[in-house]
Amino acid sequence: MSPKFFAYLLMAVCPFLLASNIVVGAAAVHTIEPFTLTFLRWGIASALVLPFAWSSLYANRKALLSEWKLILLTAFMGMGFSGSGVYMALKHTSATNGTLIYSSCPIIIILLEWIFRGRKISLREAIGIILGFTGVLLIVCKGHLETLLAIEFSSGDLLFVAAATSWAVYTVLSKKKLFQSLSTIGMFTIVGLVGAVIQIPFMIWELANYDTLPTGMNQWLSVAGLVFSASIGALLAYQYMIRVLGPATAGLVMYLMPPFGIFMAVMFLGEDFRIFHLVGFILVMSGVVLATFPLSLLRRHRAVEAVAQE
């Protein structure tokens, strides 16, 4: 099997791996509290890949120590609040809502880069942003305008908006020079370990107030799913696709995550898929594709067609 063919096979698997975090998390939070679940996910995942990341971390040890504040902030936004925020949200809303709201991350990233880096926003991107946030608003309001006027939103949906924003901040921070100097697994490991440590005080509080440690087989299978599927598996698959197919093509898997996530939520969790979900899905995905789709792929495809016709 050629590397390119295998990479395209991964394109069908990677959206499932990415979406599994919300779906598996929705099942797990009924018996494992959010901070404990986040600690187990990132603590175990980071520990497992640490041997493979050690050389990169050791080579950059001085830079890591001098930039500890950046690492702490990045870990808090990515594996800290974004991680535990998703699981807290899933105690109050559906995995379907969460998947659709979280899929707006690429749009939030564009806005953050505009606010903090002076990034220019094209008309195409602006229209995409408006469409995307209209879809998110529709989902949060569950299709009822009176909910918006009365400002009566689900706490779970609002937590998902906050978690998506936190992940967008993490994505922007991950472009800093320090993280670019690390290997992919090196960055995954250091941010994951620090993110797990951040959870410890909150996990201790949960342990003191709830029976939150996983004890049964089903609970540990949920944790294993988050560790190997949503964390390590998704990372390795995504990075392999970037190396073989390029970042623009690999990034297309993000557009496939919502339908995979919704399908799993309906099939495995028995959730309802309603009209406002469908309209919100169309608006969000139209906005994300319009704002972020790499036009270079279209130009390349047209160039290949032109050459073939000559």
C-alpha positions in Angstrom: 0.0 0.0 0.0 1.4 3.4 -1.0 1.8 6.1 1.6 -0.6 8.4 -0.4 -3.3 5.7 -0.6 -2.9 5.0 3.2 -3.2 8.8 3.9 -6.4 9.0 1.9 -7.8 6.0 3.9 -6.9 7.9 7.1 -9.0 10.8 5.8 -12.0 8.6 6.3 -10.9 7.6 9.8 -9.6 10.8 11.2 -12.9 12.6 11.5 -14.3 9.7 13.5 -11.3 9.9 15.8 -11.7 13.7 16.3 -15.5 13.4 16.8 -15.1 10.6 19.3 -14.0 13.0 22.0 -17.4 14.6 22.3 -19.4 11.4 21.8 -17.4 9.2 24.2 -17.1 12.1 26.6 -20.9 12.5 26.6 -21.2 8.9 27.8 -18.3 9.1 30.3 -19.4 12.3 32.2 -22.4 10.5 33.7 -20.0 8.5 35.9 -16.6 10.3 35.8 -16.4 14.0 36.7 -15.0 16.5 34.1 -11.7 17.4 35.7 -10.9 13.8 36.6 -11.7 12.7 33.1 -9.5 15.5 31.6 -6.6 14.5 33.9 -6.9 10.8 33.0 -7.1 11.6 29.3 -4.2 13.9 29.0 -2.1 12.4 31.8 -2.2 8.9 30.3 -1.8 10.0 26.7 1.1 12.3 27.4 2.9 9.6 29.6 2.5 7.0 26.8 4.1 9.2 24.1 6.8 10.8 26.4 9.5 8.3 25.4 9.1 9.3 21.8 9.1 13.0 22.6 12.0 13.0 25.0 14.7 13.9 22.5 12.8 16.9 21.3 12.0 18.1 24.8 15.6 17.6 26.0 17.1 19.5 23.1 14.8 22.5 23.8 14.9 22.3 27.6 16.3 25.8 28.0 13.7 27.4 25.8 11.0 25.4 27.6 12.1 26.6 31.0 12.4 30.3 29.9 9.0 30.2 28.3 7.1 28.5 31.1 4.5 31.2 31.2 3.6 30.6 27.6 3.5 26.9 28.1 1.2 27.3 31.1 -1.2 29.5 29.3 -1.2 27.3 26.2 -1.8 24.2 28.2 -4.6 25.9 30.2 -6.4 27.1 27.1 -6.0 23.8 25.1 -5.9 20.9 27.4 -7.1 22.7 30.5 -10.2 24.8 30.1 -11.0 23.5 26.6 -10.7 19.9 27.7 -12.6 20.1 31.0 -15.0 22.7 29.6 -16.2 20.3 26.9 -16.9 17.6 29.5 -18.6 20.1 31.9 -20.8 21.2 28.9 -21.8 17.6 28.1 -23.4 17.3 31.5 -25.9 20.0 30.4 -26.3 19.6 26.6 -26.2 17.1 23.9 -23.3 15.8 21.9 -25.0 16.9 18.7 -25.2 20.5 19.9 -21.6 20.3 21.1 -20.3 18.9 17.8 -22.0 21.6 15.8 -20.9 24.5 18.1 -17.4 23.2 18.3 -17.1 23.0 14.5 -17.1 26.8 14.5 -13.5 26.8 15.8 -11.8 27.7 12.5 -14.0 30.8 12.2 -13.1 31.9 15.8 -9.4 31.4 15.0 -9.7 33.9 12.0 -11.4 36.4 14.3 -8.7 36.1 17.0 -6.0 36.5 14.5 -7.8 39.7 13.2 -8.1 41.1 16.7 -4.6 40.3 18.1 -2.4 40.0 14.9 -4.1 42.5 12.6 -4.9 39.7 10.1 -6.9 41.0 7.1 -10.3 39.5 6.6 -11.5 39.1 3.0 -15.1 39.5 1.9 -15.4 35.7 1.4 -14.2 35.1 5.0 -16.5 37.8 6.4 -19.5 36.2 4.8 -18.4 32.8 6.1 -18.0 34.2 9.7 -21.5 35.7 9.6 -23.0 32.4 8.3 -21.1 30.3 10.8 -22.1 32.4 13.9 -25.7 32.6 12.7 -25.7 28.8 12.7 -24.2 28.6 16.2 -26.8 31.1 17.4 -29.6 29.0 15.9 -28.3 25.9 17.7 -27.8 27.7 21.0 -31.4 29.1 20.7 -32.7 25.7 19.6 -34.4 27.4 16.7 -36.6 29.7 19.0 -36.1 33.4 18.5 -37.8 34.1 21.9 -34.9 32.3 23.6 -32.5 34.9 22.1 -34.8 37.8 23.1 -35.2 36.5 26.6 -31.4 35.7 26.9 -32.3 32.2 28.2 -29.5 30.0 26.9 -28.5 26.5 28.0 -25.4 26.6 30.2 -24.0 23.6 28.3 -24.3 25.3 25.0 -22.6 28.5 26.4 -19.8 26.3 27.9 -19.3 24.8 24.4 -19.0 28.3 22.9 -16.4 29.1 25.7 -14.5 25.8 25.1 -14.4 26.4 21.4 -13.1 29.9 21.9 -10.5 28.5 24.3 -9.4 25.9 21.7 -9.1 28.7 19.1 -6.8 30.6 21.5 -4.7 27.5 22.0 -4.4 27.1 18.2 -3.2 30.7 17.8 -0.7 30.3 20.7 0.6 27.0 19.2 2.0 29.0 16.2 4.5 30.7 18.5 8.2 30.1 17.7 8.8 27.9 20.8 6.2 25.3 19.7 7.3 25.4 16.1 10.8 24.4 17.2 9.4 21.2 18.9 8.5 18.0 17.2 4.7 17.4 16.9 4.9 14.7 19.6 7.1 17.0 21.7 4.5 19.8 21.7 1.7 17.3 22.3 3.5 15.8 25.3 4.6 19.0 27.1 1.3 20.8 26.7 -0.6 17.6 27.6 1.4 17.0 30.7 1.1 20.6 31.9 -2.6 20.5 31.1 -3.0 17.3 33.2 -1.2 18.9 36.1 -3.5 21.9 36.0 -6.4 19.6 36.6 -5.0 18.2 39.8 -6.4 20.7 42.3 -9.9 20.5 40.7 -9.7 16.7 40.5 -8.8 16.5 44.2 -12.0 18.6 44.9 -14.0 16.2 42.8 -12.6 13.2 44.6 -13.4 14.7 48.0 -17.0 15.4 47.0 -17.9 12.7 44.4 -17.3 9.1 43.7 -15.5 10.0 40.5 -12.7 7.6 39.8 -13.5 5.0 37.2 -13.8 1.5 38.6 -15.8 -0.5 36.1 -14.8 -1.9 32.8 -17.1 0.4 30.8 -15.6 3.5 32.5 -12.0 2.5 31.8 -13.0 1.7 28.2 -14.3 5.2 27.9 -11.0 6.6 29.2 -9.1 4.3 26.8 -11.2 5.6 23.9 -10.4 9.2 24.8 -6.7 8.4 25.2 -6.1 6.2 22.1 -8.8 7.5 19.7 -9.4 11.2 20.4 -5.9 12.0 21.5 -3.0 9.8 20.3 -4.8 8.3 17.3 -6.2 11.6 16.0 -2.8 13.3 16.4 -0.8 10.6 14.6 -3.3 10.3 11.8 -3.6 14.0 11.3 0.2 14.6 11.3 0.7 11.6 8.8 -1.8 13.2 6.4 0.0 16.6 6.7 3.3 15.0 5.9 2.0 13.0 2.9 -0.8 15.1 1.5 0.1 18.6 2.7 -1.6 20.8 5.3 -4.3 22.1 3.0 -5.6 18.7 2.0 -5.2 17.3 5.5 -7.2 20.2 6.9 -10.3 19.1 5.0 -10.9 16.4 7.6 -12.2 19.1 9.9 -15.2 19.6 7.5 -16.1 15.9 7.9 -16.0 15.9 11.8 -19.6 17.3 12.3 -21.4 14.7 10.2 -19.4 11.9 11.8 -20.1 13.3 15.3 -23.8 13.7 14.7 -24.1 10.2 13.2 -22.4 8.7 16.3 -24.5 10.8 18.7 -27.7 9.6 17.1 -26.6 6.0 16.7 -24.8 5.3 20.0 -26.4 7.9 22.4 -29.9 7.9 20.9 -30.0 11.7 20.5 -32.6 13.4 18.4 -31.6 15.3 15.2 -34.0 18.1 14.7 -34.8 20.7 12.1 -32.8 23.4 13.8 -29.8 21.1 14.0 -30.0 20.6 10.2 -30.3 24.3 9.5 -27.6 25.1 12.0 -25.4 22.4 10.4 -25.8 23.9 6.9 -25.1 27.4 8.1 -22.1 26.5 10.3 -20.5 24.3 7.7 -21.2 26.7 4.8 -19.6 29.4 6.9 -16.5 27.3 7.8 -16.0 26.1 4.3 -16.4 29.6 2.8 -14.1 31.2 5.4 -11.3 28.6 5.5 -11.4 26.3 2.4 -7.9 26.5 0.7 -8.5 28.0 -2.7 -5.0 26.8 -3.7 -6.5 23.3 -4.0 -9.1 24.5 -6.5 -6.4 26.3 -8.5 -4.2 23.2 -8.5 -7.1 21.1 -9.6 -8.0 23.5 -12.5 -4.3 23.6 -13.5 -4.2 19.7 -13.7 -7.4 19.7 -15.7 -6.0 22.3 -18.1 -2.8 20.3 -18.7 -4.9 17.1 -19.2 -7.0 18.8 -21.9 -4.0 20.0 -23.9 
